[in-house]
Amino acid sequence: MMQPMLPGLTRDEILRYSRHLLIPEVGLAGQRKLKGSSALIIGTGGLGSPVALYLAAAGIGRIGLVDYDVVDSSNLQRQVIHGTSTVGKLKVESAKARMLDLNPNIEVDAYNEPYTSENALRIAKDYDILLDGTDNFPTRYLSNDVAVFLGKPNVYASIYRFDGQVSVFYAKQGPCYRCLFPEPPPPGLVPSCAEGGVLGVLPGTIGTLQATEALKVLLGIGEPLIGKLLLYNALDMSFDFVKLKKNPNCRVCGPHADIKELIDYEEFCGVPSHDHDEGSAGAGWDISALELSSRLKHNHLKLLDVREPHELQISALPGAVNIPLGTLAARLSELDSAEEMVVFCKAGTRSTRALELLVSAGFKKVKNLKGGINAWAKDVDTSLPIY
């Protein structure tokens, strides 16, 4: 079978990529290979920002971006592909403009849509490599399964506070993500960065490692992290590696795999694949900030704040009792189930889980503050900061 013709480089590109051309492992042939390659970046947030910037700078000929969020001021502490001037704009368009400014010789495809079972195969099929820059389990499992079904490498990463992980899941040569994690963790067990925070520079470190692995795979150089999981901790600047093996019982890439098509990943993981909406416990269990403000003027309601203690330094509601979600189960005896109670957190996610715990323990007169204290700061007390 004849190999496809690699694209040539213009005089301007030879100058632009001259530092690559001087590396024997890359050289002119390797740079032409990069120009003829394509990569799909799923997510243009913390991880997607450095990945997109460095793959664009490296000269990957075609890069796809999948996201359906807009740039928010809270993103700018870590999502360095965006800027103050693009707040409120679509992330894929903001990222695309920055990438083309960095390297006008590449092609950037923007997919302003959620990455779902309905469109993932269509979007991913024409790219050589996938890079998972998402922050939720449904999309991670979806990205993995798409890569397995299409026979493509999937460069995986995750971040939280000071810790990061990187691996290359490529079922043709090693394990896939499901070999390592056959089942997702129980809903609510692993907090997201939106709940727990992340050191702003961490996605830069981890995303750059992702981009490095993608370039190694596309160039066919070095030893990609296939069958290895890199663990990084920024506080002690440590890098550790865990060897991974292909699971012969893997339901997706094993010899007796029984999952042959994409599934409902939100149902599989028990959580939504996005966090755009305010945290909601559902009809009958929610109370809005405006409704709570009105009721507090006429009734006594117990306010239960399930955030972490250090968050009280940012914003707080007078008279609220603070019991962090992680300790709530052990401290239920401190609460009176006969009292009317409203539970809240930052945006409503943790308080929803707290409400479920309280109801299962026999508390009946309990509500969830929809949107959390941020909704209160937006709709009731605008002197409070939103974070």
C-alpha positions as CSV (number, residue, x, y, z in Angstrom):
1,M,0.0,0.0,0.0
2,M,1.4,3.4,-1.0
3,Q,2.1,5.9,1.7
4,P,0.3,9.2,1.2
5,M,2.4,12.1,-0.1
6,L,3.6,14.4,2.7
7,P,3.0,18.1,2.1
8,G,6.0,20.3,1.5
9,L,7.1,23.3,3.5
10,T,7.1,26.9,2.2
11,R,10.1,29.1,2.8
12,D,8.2,30.9,5.6
13,E,7.5,27.5,7.2
14,I,11.1,26.4,7.0
15,L,12.1,29.5,8.9
16,R,9.2,29.2,11.4
17,Y,10.0,25.5,12.2
18,S,13.8,25.9,11.9
19,R,14.4,24.7,15.6
20,H,12.4,21.6,14.8
21,L,14.4,21.0,11.6
22,L,17.6,21.0,13.5
23,I,16.5,18.1,15.7
24,P,17.5,14.8,14.0
25,E,14.5,13.0,15.4
26,V,12.2,15.6,13.7
27,G,14.0,17.2,10.8
28,L,12.4,18.1,7.5
29,A,10.7,14.7,7.1
30,G,9.2,14.9,10.6
31,Q,8.0,18.5,10.2
32,R,6.3,17.5,6.9
33,K,4.7,14.6,8.8
34,L,3.3,17.0,11.4
35,K,1.9,19.3,8.7
36,G,0.1,16.3,7.2
37,S,-1.3,15.2,10.6
38,S,-4.5,16.1,12.3
39,A,-5.5,16.2,16.0
40,L,-8.8,16.6,17.8
41,I,-8.8,18.5,21.1
42,I,-11.9,17.8,23.2
43,G,-12.3,20.8,25.5
44,T,-10.7,24.2,25.2
45,G,-10.4,24.9,29.0
46,G,-7.4,24.5,31.3
47,L,-5.9,21.5,29.6
48,G,-7.1,22.3,26.1
49,S,-5.4,25.8,26.2
50,P,-1.8,24.7,26.3
51,V,-2.5,21.7,24.1
52,A,-4.0,23.8,21.4
53,L,-1.3,26.5,21.6
54,Y,1.6,24.1,21.4
55,L,0.1,21.8,18.7
56,A,-0.6,24.9,16.7
57,A,2.9,26.3,17.2
58,A,4.3,22.9,16.3
59,G,2.7,22.9,12.9
60,I,0.0,20.2,13.2
61,G,-1.7,20.8,9.8
62,R,-5.3,20.4,11.0
63,I,-6.6,20.8,14.5
64,G,-10.2,20.3,15.7
65,L,-11.7,22.0,18.8
66,V,-14.8,20.7,20.5
67,D,-16.5,22.8,23.2
68,Y,-19.8,24.6,23.7
69,D,-18.9,26.9,26.6
70,V,-18.3,30.6,26.6
71,V,-15.2,32.4,28.1
72,D,-15.8,33.4,31.7
73,S,-13.6,35.7,33.9
74,S,-13.1,32.7,36.3
75,N,-11.5,30.8,33.4
76,L,-8.6,33.2,32.9
77,Q,-6.6,32.1,35.9
78,R,-5.6,29.0,34.0
79,Q,-7.2,28.9,30.5
80,V,-4.4,30.9,28.9
81,I,-5.5,30.6,25.3
82,H,-8.4,33.0,26.2
83,G,-8.2,36.6,27.3
84,T,-10.1,39.4,28.9
85,S,-11.1,40.6,25.4
86,T,-12.8,37.3,24.7
87,V,-14.9,37.0,27.9
88,G,-18.4,36.2,26.8
89,K,-17.3,34.8,23.4
90,L,-17.5,31.1,22.4
91,K,-14.4,29.3,23.6
92,V,-13.9,27.5,20.3
93,E,-13.9,30.8,18.4
94,S,-11.7,32.5,21.0
95,A,-9.2,29.6,20.9
96,K,-9.3,29.4,17.1
97,A,-8.5,33.1,16.7
98,R,-5.5,32.8,19.1
99,M,-4.2,29.7,17.3
100,L,-4.4,31.2,13.9
101,D,-2.7,34.3,15.2
102,L,0.1,32.1,16.5
103,N,0.3,30.1,13.3
104,P,-1.7,31.1,10.2
105,N,-0.4,28.1,8.3
106,I,-2.6,25.6,10.0
107,E,-6.3,24.8,9.6
108,V,-8.5,25.0,12.7
109,D,-12.0,23.4,12.8
110,A,-14.3,24.7,15.5
111,Y,-17.2,22.5,16.8
112,N,-19.4,24.6,19.0
113,E,-21.4,21.7,20.3
114,P,-21.4,19.2,23.2
115,Y,-19.3,16.1,22.5
116,T,-22.0,13.3,22.8
117,S,-22.7,9.8,21.6
118,E,-24.7,11.3,18.8
119,N,-21.9,13.3,17.2
120,A,-18.6,12.0,18.6
121,L,-17.8,9.4,15.9
122,R,-18.7,11.9,13.1
123,I,-16.4,14.5,14.6
124,A,-13.5,12.3,15.5
125,K,-13.3,10.0,12.5
126,D,-11.1,12.2,10.3
127,Y,-8.4,13.0,12.9
128,D,-5.3,11.0,13.5
129,I,-5.2,11.5,17.3
130,L,-7.6,12.5,20.1
131,L,-6.6,14.6,23.1
132,D,-9.0,14.5,26.1
133,G,-9.0,17.8,27.9
134,T,-12.3,17.3,29.6
135,D,-13.1,17.5,33.3
136,N,-15.9,15.0,33.7
137,F,-16.3,11.2,33.7
138,P,-19.0,10.8,31.0
139,T,-16.9,12.6,28.4
140,R,-13.8,10.7,29.4
141,Y,-15.5,7.3,28.9
142,L,-17.0,8.6,25.7
143,S,-13.6,9.8,24.4
144,N,-12.0,6.5,25.2
145,D,-14.7,4.4,23.5
146,V,-14.6,6.6,20.4
147,A,-10.8,6.1,20.2
148,V,-11.1,2.4,20.6
149,F,-13.8,2.0,18.0
150,L,-11.9,4.2,15.5
151,G,-8.6,2.6,16.3
152,K,-7.0,5.9,17.3
153,P,-4.7,6.9,20.1
154,N,-6.3,8.9,22.9
155,V,-4.0,11.2,25.0
156,Y,-5.6,11.4,28.4
157,A,-5.0,13.8,31.3
158,S,-6.7,14.9,34.4
159,I,-6.0,17.6,37.0
160,Y,-7.1,18.5,40.5
161,R,-5.7,21.1,42.9
162,F,-1.9,20.3,42.8
163,D,-2.1,16.8,41.1
164,G,-2.2,15.7,37.5
165,Q,-2.2,12.5,35.5
166,V,-1.2,11.8,31.9
167,S,-1.3,8.6,29.7
168,V,-1.7,7.5,26.1
169,F,-4.6,5.0,25.8
170,Y,-4.2,3.2,22.5
171,A,-6.0,-0.1,22.3
172,K,-3.9,-1.3,19.3
173,Q,-0.7,-1.2,21.4
174,G,-1.8,-1.2,25.0
175,P,-4.6,-0.7,27.5
176,C,-7.5,1.7,27.1
177,Y,-9.0,3.9,29.8
178,R,-11.6,1.3,30.7
179,C,-8.8,-1.2,31.3
180,L,-7.7,1.0,34.2
181,F,-11.2,2.2,35.3
182,P,-13.8,-0.4,34.2
183,E,-16.5,1.5,36.2
184,P,-16.8,5.2,37.1
185,P,-16.6,6.2,40.8
186,P,-19.8,6.8,42.6
187,P,-21.4,10.1,41.8
188,G,-20.0,12.9,44.1
189,L,-17.0,10.9,45.3
190,V,-14.5,12.8,43.2
191,P,-15.0,16.6,43.3
192,S,-14.5,18.6,40.1
193,C,-12.0,21.5,39.8
194,A,-15.0,23.8,40.0
195,E,-15.7,22.5,43.5
196,G,-12.2,21.8,44.7
197,G,-10.1,24.3,42.8
198,V,-6.9,23.9,40.8
199,L,-3.5,25.7,40.9
200,G,-3.5,27.9,37.8
201,V,-0.2,26.7,36.4
202,L,-1.0,23.0,36.8
203,P,-3.0,22.6,33.6
204,G,-0.1,24.3,31.8
205,T,2.3,21.6,33.1
206,I,0.0,18.7,32.4
207,G,-1.4,20.1,29.1
208,T,2.1,20.6,27.8
209,L,2.9,17.0,28.6
210,Q,-0.2,16.0,26.7
211,A,1.0,18.0,23.7
212,T,4.4,16.3,24.0
213,E,2.9,12.9,23.9
214,A,0.8,13.7,20.9
215,L,3.8,14.9,19.0
216,K,5.8,11.8,19.9
217,V,3.0,9.6,18.7
218,L,2.5,11.5,15.4
219,L,6.3,11.6,14.8
220,G,6.9,8.0,15.9
221,I,9.7,9.0,18.2
222,G,10.6,8.2,21.8
223,E,8.5,6.1,24.1
224,P,5.0,7.4,24.5
225,L,3.1,6.8,27.7
226,I,1.3,3.7,26.3
227,G,0.9,1.3,29.2
228,K,2.1,3.9,31.7
229,L,0.3,6.4,33.8
230,L,2.3,9.5,34.8
231,L,1.5,11.0,38.2
232,Y,2.6,14.5,39.0
233,N,2.4,16.5,42.2
234,A,3.3,20.2,42.0
235,L,3.8,20.7,45.8
236,D,6.8,18.4,46.0
237,M,7.6,18.5,42.2
238,S,7.4,14.7,41.9
239,F,6.9,12.6,38.9
240,D,5.9,8.9,39.4
241,F,4.9,6.3,37.0
242,V,2.5,3.4,37.3
243,K,2.7,0.5,34.8
244,L,-0.6,-0.4,33.2
245,K,-1.7,-3.7,31.6
246,K,-4.3,-4.5,29.1
247,N,-7.3,-6.0,30.9
248,P,-8.3,-9.2,29.0
249,N,-11.8,-8.7,30.4
250,C,-12.2,-5.1,29.2
251,R,-15.7,-4.7,27.9
252,V,-14.5,-2.3,25.1
253,C,-11.1,-3.4,23.9
254,G,-10.8,-6.9,25.3
255,P,-11.1,-10.1,23.1
256,H,-14.6,-10.7,24.4
257,A,-15.7,-7.1,24.5
258,D,-19.5,-6.8,24.6
259,I,-19.8,-3.0,24.2
260,K,-19.8,-2.5,20.5
261,E,-21.4,0.9,20.2
262,L,-21.5,4.2,22.1
263,I,-23.8,4.2,25.1
264,D,-25.5,6.8,27.3
265,Y,-22.5,8.0,29.3
266,E,-24.3,10.3,31.6
267,E,-26.5,7.4,32.7
268,F,-23.5,5.1,33.0
269,C,-21.6,7.6,35.2
270,G,-24.7,8.9,37.1
271,V,-23.6,12.5,36.6
272,P,-24.0,15.1,33.8
273,S,-21.3,15.8,31.3
274,H,-21.3,19.5,31.9
275,D,-21.6,22.0,34.7
276,H,-23.2,24.9,32.9
277,D,-26.4,24.9,34.8
278,E,-26.8,26.0,38.4
279,G,-26.8,23.1,40.9
280,S,-30.3,21.9,41.2
281,A,-31.9,19.2,43.3
282,G,-35.0,19.1,41.1
283,A,-38.6,20.3,41.3
284,G,-39.9,20.3,44.8
285,W,-36.4,20.4,46.5
286,D,-35.0,23.7,45.2
287,I,-35.5,27.1,46.5
288,S,-34.3,30.2,44.6
289,A,-32.2,32.9,46.2
290,L,-35.0,35.5,45.8
291,E,-37.5,33.1,47.4
292,L,-35.2,32.3,50.3
293,S,-34.6,36.0,50.9
294,S,-38.3,36.6,51.1
295,R,-39.0,33.7,53.4
296,L,-36.2,34.7,55.8
297,K,-38.0,38.0,56.4
298,H,-41.0,36.2,57.8
299,N,-39.9,32.7,58.9
300,H,-37.0,31.2,60.8
301,L,-35.1,28.8,58.5
302,K,-31.9,27.0,59.5
303,L,-29.1,27.7,56.9
304,L,-26.6,24.9,56.4
305,D,-23.4,25.8,54.6
306,V,-21.7,22.6,53.3
307,R,-18.6,24.4,51.8
308,E,-15.1,24.1,53.1
309,P,-14.1,26.4,56.0
310,H,-11.6,28.4,53.9
311,E,-14.5,29.3,51.5
312,L,-16.1,31.3,54.3
313,Q,-13.4,33.9,53.9
314,I,-14.7,34.6,50.4
315,S,-18.4,34.9,51.2
316,A,-20.8,33.8,53.9
317,L,-24.5,34.1,54.9
318,P,-25.1,35.5,58.4
319,G,-26.2,32.8,60.9
320,A,-25.4,29.9,58.7
321,V,-24.0,26.7,60.3
322,N,-21.0,25.4,58.5
323,I,-20.6,21.6,58.2
324,P,-18.5,20.6,55.2
325,L,-20.0,18.0,53.0
326,G,-17.2,15.5,53.7
327,T,-18.1,15.5,57.4
328,L,-21.8,15.8,57.2
329,A,-22.6,12.1,57.5
330,A,-20.7,11.9,60.8
331,R,-22.3,15.1,62.2
332,L,-26.0,14.6,61.5
333,S,-26.6,14.4,65.3
334,E,-25.8,18.2,65.4
335,L,-28.9,18.9,63.3
336,D,-32.6,18.8,64.2
337,S,-34.7,17.0,61.6
338,A,-37.8,18.8,62.8
339,E,-36.4,22.2,61.7
340,E,-36.9,23.7,58.3
341,M,-33.5,23.8,56.6
342,V,-31.9,25.2,53.5
343,V,-28.6,23.7,52.4
344,F,-26.2,25.7,50.2
345,C,-22.7,25.6,48.8
346,K,-20.9,27.6,46.2
347,A,-23.1,26.8,43.2
348,G,-25.5,24.1,44.3
349,T,-23.7,20.9,43.4
350,R,-22.4,19.9,46.8
351,S,-25.6,21.0,48.5
352,T,-27.6,18.8,46.2
353,R,-25.5,15.8,47.4
354,A,-25.9,17.0,51.0
355,L,-29.7,17.2,50.5
356,E,-29.8,13.6,49.3
357,L,-27.8,12.5,52.3
358,L,-30.1,14.4,54.7
359,V,-33.3,13.0,53.1
360,S,-32.0,9.5,53.2
361,A,-31.3,10.0,56.9
362,G,-35.0,11.0,57.6
363,F,-34.8,14.8,57.2
364,K,-38.0,16.0,55.4
365,K,-38.1,19.8,55.8
366,V,-35.0,20.5,53.7
367,K,-34.4,22.5,50.6
368,N,-31.5,23.2,48.3
369,L,-30.5,26.7,47.4
370,K,-30.4,26.6,43.7
371,G,-27.2,28.1,42.3
372,G,-25.7,28.3,45.8
373,I,-24.3,31.4,47.5
374,N,-23.2,32.6,44.1
375,A,-26.9,32.9,43.1
376,W,-27.5,34.8,46.4
377,A,-24.6,37.2,45.5
378,K,-26.1,37.7,42.0
379,D,-29.7,38.1,42.9
380,V,-29.9,39.3,46.5
381,D,-26.7,40.7,48.0
382,T,-24.6,42.1,45.2
383,S,-22.0,43.2,47.7
384,L,-20.9,39.6,48.0
385,P,-18.3,38.4,45.5
386,I,-19.0,35.6,43.0
387,Y,-16.3,33.0,42.8
